[in-house]
Amino acid sequence: MERYDSSFDHVGDFVERWNSSVRRTRLWMILLAVALILVGMGSAVAPFGLYELIQTLVSVALVVGGVGQVVSYVRTPELFRSATKLVMGVLNALLGVLLFVLPAYLTAGTIVFLLAFLFIIAGAERITTARHLRYFGVEGTGLATATGVLNVIAGVVFLLMPAFSSLAFSYVLAAYLVVGGVSLLAEALTMHPIER
C-alpha cells in the first residue's frame, strides 16, 4: 500500500487513466456484453438440448469475466478501488469453475444462491461506481444506478425463491447472463472521456 501524498493530484491521475483507456475498455465491454446476451438467449431458447454446450460456454465466460474483474481491481488506482469488484471477480470465477466441473444436478441449488449473491454484489458495485463517477463529473450515470438497483432486486428474488429458481435453473442462468449483458452494454454505451 502506498503512503497518502496530499500534494499528489489523485483526481487528475484518475482522469488521465480513465481517458487513456476508455475506448479500449468500451470495446471490450460491448463485446463481452453481446457474448453474455447471446449465450443467455441461447440458454433460454434451448434449455435442455444444448445445456452442456451452453454450460461450458457460460463457465468459460464467467471465468474470463471473473479474472478480468480481478485484473481491473488490481489496475485501478488504490484510492478508487472497490472491494466488491474483487469479490465479484472471485465469485464469477468460482461460479464458472463450478459450472464446468460439477454435474447439473449438483450445481443447480448451489448456483442459484451464488447467482443471488452475485446479483446483489454486482448491483451494489454498480451503484457505488455510479456514485463515484458522478463525483468526478461523469454524466449519464443514472442508467448504471438503475441497473444496479435491478440487480439487487433480482438477487433478493433469487434468495427468496430458491426452490423455484433451482427448478428453472437454465432460465435463471439465462436471466443472469442477459441482465448482466444488458447492464454491461448500457454502461459501455454511456462511457466517454472525462472533460476537465
GURO-690952 format. One record per residue (C-alpha): residue in three letters; x, y, z. Coordinates in nm, 2 decimals, always signed. Last residue first. Example, Ala and Ser with C-alpha at 12.3 -4.5 7.8 and 13.67 -1.06 7.14 Angstrom:
2
- Ser / +1.37 / -0.11 / +0.71
- Ala / +1.23 / -0.45 / +0.78
END
This chain:
196
- Arg / -1.16 / +1.86 / -1.72
- Glu / -1.37 / +1.66 / -1.97
- Ile / -1.39 / +1.30 / -1.88
- Pro / -1.38 / +1.06 / -2.18
- His / -1.69 / +0.87 / -2.25
- Met / -1.88 / +0.56 / -2.12
- Thr / -2.26 / +0.57 / -2.16
- Leu / -2.26 / +0.29 / -2.42
- Ala / -2.03 / +0.07 / -2.21
- Glu / -2.25 / +0.11 / -1.91
- Ala / -2.56 / +0.01 / -2.10
- Leu / -2.38 / -0.29 / -2.26
- Leu / -2.27 / -0.41 / -1.92
- Ser / -2.62 / -0.39 / -1.78
- Val / -2.76 / -0.56 / -2.09
- Gly / -2.50 / -0.84 / -2.06
- Gly / -2.56 / -0.88 / -1.68
- Val / -2.93 / -0.89 / -1.73
- Val / -2.90 / -1.14 / -2.02
- Leu / -2.65 / -1.36 / -1.84
- Tyr / -2.84 / -1.37 / -1.51
- Ala / -3.17 / -1.42 / -1.69
- Ala / -3.03 / -1.71 / -1.89
- Leu / -2.89 / -1.87 / -1.57
- Val / -3.22 / -1.84 / -1.41
- Tyr / -3.38 / -1.98 / -1.72
- Ser / -3.14 / -2.27 / -1.71
- Phe / -3.20 / -2.32 / -1.34
- Ala / -3.58 / -2.33 / -1.36
- Leu / -3.62 / -2.58 / -1.09
- Ser / -3.33 / -2.43 / -0.90
- Ser / -3.50 / -2.09 / -0.91
- Phe / -3.84 / -2.22 / -0.79
- Ala / -3.67 / -2.38 / -0.49
- Pro / -3.45 / -2.08 / -0.42
- Met / -3.74 / -1.83 / -0.41
- Leu / -3.65 / -1.56 / -0.15
- Leu / -3.28 / -1.56 / -0.24
- Phe / -3.35 / -1.54 / -0.61
- Val / -3.59 / -1.25 / -0.56
- Val / -3.33 / -1.07 / -0.34
- Gly / -3.07 / -1.11 / -0.62
- Ala / -3.31 / -0.98 / -0.88
- Ile / -3.39 / -0.67 / -0.67
- Val / -3.02 / -0.60 / -0.62
- Asn / -2.95 / -0.64 / -1.00
- Leu / -3.24 / -0.40 / -1.08
- Val / -3.10 / -0.14 / -0.84
- Gly / -2.76 / -0.17 / -1.00
- Thr / -2.92 / -0.14 / -1.35
- Ala / -3.09 / +0.18 / -1.24
- Thr / -2.76 / +0.33 / -1.09
- Ala / -2.57 / +0.24 / -1.41
- Leu / -2.85 / +0.41 / -1.61
- Gly / -2.84 / +0.72 / -1.40
- Thr / -2.46 / +0.76 / -1.46
- Gly / -2.51 / +0.97 / -1.77
- Glu / -2.26 / +1.24 / -1.69
- Val / -1.91 / +1.19 / -1.55
- Gly / -1.82 / +1.48 / -1.32
- Phe / -1.58 / +1.31 / -1.09
- Tyr / -1.84 / +1.27 / -0.81
- Arg / -2.08 / +1.13 / -1.06
- Leu / -1.83 / +0.86 / -1.14
- His / -1.80 / +0.77 / -0.77
- Arg / -2.18 / +0.75 / -0.74
- Ala / -2.21 / +0.54 / -1.05
- Thr / -1.94 / +0.31 / -0.92
- Thr / -2.12 / +0.27 / -0.59
- Ile / -2.45 / +0.18 / -0.76
- Arg / -2.27 / -0.06 / -0.99
- Glu / -2.09 / -0.23 / -0.70
- Ala / -2.41 / -0.26 / -0.50
- Gly / -2.58 / -0.42 / -0.80
- Ala / -2.29 / -0.66 / -0.87
- Ile / -2.29 / -0.76 / -0.50
- Ile / -2.67 / -0.83 / -0.50
- Phe / -2.66 / -1.01 / -0.84
- Leu / -2.36 / -1.21 / -0.74
- Phe / -2.52 / -1.30 / -0.41
- Ala / -2.83 / -1.43 / -0.59
- Leu / -2.62 / -1.61 / -0.85
- Leu / -2.43 / -1.79 / -0.58
- Phe / -2.76 / -1.89 / -0.42
- Val / -2.89 / -2.02 / -0.75
- Ile / -2.55 / -2.19 / -0.81
- Thr / -2.58 / -2.40 / -0.51
- Gly / -2.92 / -2.53 / -0.60
- Ala / -2.85 / -2.62 / -0.96
- Thr / -2.49 / -2.74 / -0.92
- Leu / -2.54 / -3.09 / -0.80
- Tyr / -2.80 / -3.20 / -1.06
- Ala / -2.60 / -3.02 / -1.33
- Pro / -2.28 / -3.22 / -1.30
- Leu / -1.98 / -3.04 / -1.14
- Val / -1.67 / -2.93 / -1.32
- Phe / -1.76 / -2.66 / -1.57
- Leu / -2.05 / -2.50 / -1.38
- Leu / -1.85 / -2.50 / -1.06
- Val / -1.55 / -2.34 / -1.23
- Gly / -1.76 / -2.07 / -1.38
- Leu / -1.93 / -2.00 / -1.04
- Leu / -1.58 / -1.98 / -0.88
- Ala / -1.46 / -1.73 / -1.15
- Asn / -1.78 / -1.52 / -1.10
- Leu / -1.74 / -1.53 / -0.72
- Val / -1.37 / -1.43 / -0.74
- Gly / -1.44 / -1.14 / -0.98
- Met / -1.74 / -1.03 / -0.78
- Val / -1.53 / -1.02 / -0.46
- Leu / -1.26 / -0.81 / -0.64
- Lys / -1.52 / -0.57 / -0.78
- Thr / -1.69 / -0.55 / -0.44
- Ala / -1.35 / -0.44 / -0.29
- Ser / -1.38 / -0.11 / -0.48
- Arg / -1.06 / +0.05 / -0.57
- Phe / -1.06 / +0.43 / -0.62
- Leu / -0.78 / +0.53 / -0.38
- Glu / -0.57 / +0.23 / -0.48
- Pro / -0.56 / +0.33 / -0.85
- Thr / -0.74 / +0.06 / -1.05
- Arg / -0.51 / -0.20 / -1.22
- Val / -0.56 / -0.46 / -0.94
- Tyr / -0.94 / -0.43 / -0.94
- Ser / -0.94 / -0.45 / -1.32
- Val / -0.73 / -0.76 / -1.31
- Val / -0.98 / -0.91 / -1.06
- Gln / -1.27 / -0.81 / -1.28
- Gly / -1.10 / -0.96 / -1.59
- Val / -1.04 / -1.29 / -1.40
- Gly / -1.41 / -1.30 / -1.32
- Gly / -1.50 / -1.22 / -1.68
- Val / -1.27 / -1.50 / -1.81
- Val / -1.41 / -1.74 / -1.55
- Leu / -1.77 / -1.64 / -1.62
- Ala / -1.73 / -1.66 / -2.00
- Val / -1.56 / -2.01 / -1.97
- Ser / -1.84 / -2.13 / -1.74
- Val / -2.11 / -1.99 / -1.98
- Leu / -1.95 / -2.16 / -2.28
- Thr / -1.93 / -2.49 / -2.10
- Gln / -2.29 / -2.47 / -1.96
- Ile / -2.41 / -2.37 / -2.31
- Leu / -2.25 / -2.67 / -2.46
- Glu / -2.38 / -2.90 / -2.18
- Tyr / -2.73 / -2.75 / -2.19
- Leu / -2.77 / -2.76 / -2.57
- Gly / -3.07 / -2.99 / -2.57
- Phe / -3.22 / -2.90 / -2.24
- Pro / -3.26 / -2.52 / -2.21
- Ala / -3.27 / -2.44 / -2.58
- Val / -3.42 / -2.09 / -2.61
- Ala / -3.34 / -1.96 / -2.26
- Ser / -2.98 / -2.09 / -2.27
- Gly / -2.93 / -1.95 / -2.62
- Met / -3.07 / -1.61 / -2.50
- Gly / -2.82 / -1.61 / -2.22
- Val / -2.53 / -1.71 / -2.45
- Leu / -2.63 / -1.43 / -2.69
- Ile / -2.66 / -1.17 / -2.41
- Leu / -2.33 / -1.27 / -2.25
- Ala / -2.15 / -1.25 / -2.58
- Val / -2.30 / -0.91 / -2.66
- Ala / -2.20 / -0.78 / -2.32
- Leu / -1.84 / -0.92 / -2.36
- Leu / -1.80 / -0.75 / -2.70
- Ile / -1.95 / -0.42 / -2.56
- Met / -1.73 / -0.42 / -2.26
- Trp / -1.42 / -0.50 / -2.47
- Leu / -1.50 / -0.20 / -2.70
- Arg / -1.57 / +0.04 / -2.40
- Thr / -1.25 / -0.06 / -2.23
- Arg / -1.05 / +0.01 / -2.54
- Arg / -1.22 / +0.35 / -2.59
- Val / -1.19 / +0.45 / -2.22
- Ser / -0.83 / +0.35 / -2.17
- Ser / -0.63 / +0.68 / -2.19
- Asn / -0.93 / +0.89 / -2.07
- Trp / -0.97 / +0.68 / -1.75
- Arg / -0.60 / +0.68 / -1.67
- Glu / -0.58 / +1.06 / -1.71
- Val / -0.90 / +1.13 / -1.52
- Phe / -0.78 / +0.91 / -1.23
- Asp / -0.44 / +1.08 / -1.22
- Gly / -0.61 / +1.42 / -1.23
- Val / -0.84 / +1.32 / -0.94
- His / -0.55 / +1.19 / -0.74
- Asp / -0.34 / +1.51 / -0.78
- Phe / -0.05 / +1.43 / -0.55
- Ser / +0.02 / +1.71 / -0.29
- Ser / -0.16 / +1.52 / -0.01
- Asp / +0.06 / +1.21 / -0.06
- Tyr / -0.10 / +0.90 / +0.10
- Arg / +0.15 / +0.63 / +0.15
- Glu / +0.13 / +0.34 / -0.09
- Met / +0.00 / +0.00 / +0.00
END
